[in-house]
Amino acid sequence: MNVVRCADASAFLELAGAWLLRAEIENNVIHSIATSIADGTRVSSEPPHFAVALDDGAMAGCAIRTPPHRALVSRGSAAALRALAADAFVAYPDLPGVTGPDPAAADFAEAWCALAGTSADVSGRQRLYSTNAADRNFEVAPGTLRLARLDERDLALQWFAAFAHEAMPHHPTEGAAPVDRLFRTQGLFFWDHGGPVTLCGVGGQTPTGARVGPVYTPPEYRRRGYATATVAALTTQLLQAGKQYCCLYTDLANPTSNSIYQRVGYRPLCDVSEYSFVRQKQAH
């Protein structure tokens, strides 16, 4: 097993892009992050990490990282994930964790911990859903879907921060970068019912699909069907515009979001685990 560390996102996509697109939906996050870095849409505060595991020259798995975030891994053989973990350990001896489909994430975490003398805690479990036809067979909440306006940037920043605090408390924050990136790509929407009541982003652009999220409704507007209506309308808009699929992630600990998106027509594709590496305390 040989690991090739790519010089930049373009080199990574040249080597791994076609292989990732064989499972385009499952690899949406890795492929779209690399693409957005390559085209300048996403700017990393630190140099990103792109690595590919090759077994006799054939793709066997890959890993990327945009510091300060966890590593992201694709599916691959246990040997490939061990090799990717060893390579990442050289580059980032203080890596905070890894996210990916199991068993790949578990294989990477086990190999990392063996090298670093750490343990790994499961800090999150998500389910990836996809659809190629939104279902509108439900009572739609009042209101309309519209693009967010630049004069609503402060509100979008507040709601993004609230979403991150609620849904991703273990993740480092990126400040205004995600919001501004969505404004630049016209990927930020509000459900409007006498004013904004739900926020929804569209990122993860791949050749035939898009990833919906985050979806956030402030507590005072919840249980009125706004999030369901938002996702249904945005999914329909994306598919009618030519996308062949839409996908999204839900927290498995949140039964509400999992039921909402299935009502809209999304179906489970795979589960993804997030591991946090726990440093061992030094003996005194």
Secondary structure, 3 states (H helix, E strand, C coil): CEEEECCCHHHHHHHHHHHHHHHCCCCHHHHHHHHHHHCCCCCCCCCCEEEEEEECCEEEEEEEECCCCCEEECCCCHHHHHHHHHHHHHHCCCCCEEEEECCHHHHHHHHHHHHHCCEEEEEEEEEEEEECCCCCCCCCCCCEEEECCHHHHHHHHHHHHHHHHHHCCCCCCCCCHHHHHHHHCCCEEEEECCCEEEEEEEECCCCCEEEEEEEECCHHHCCCCHHHHHHHHHHHHHHHCCCCEEEEEEECCCHHHHHHHHHHCCEEEEEEEEEEEECCCCCC
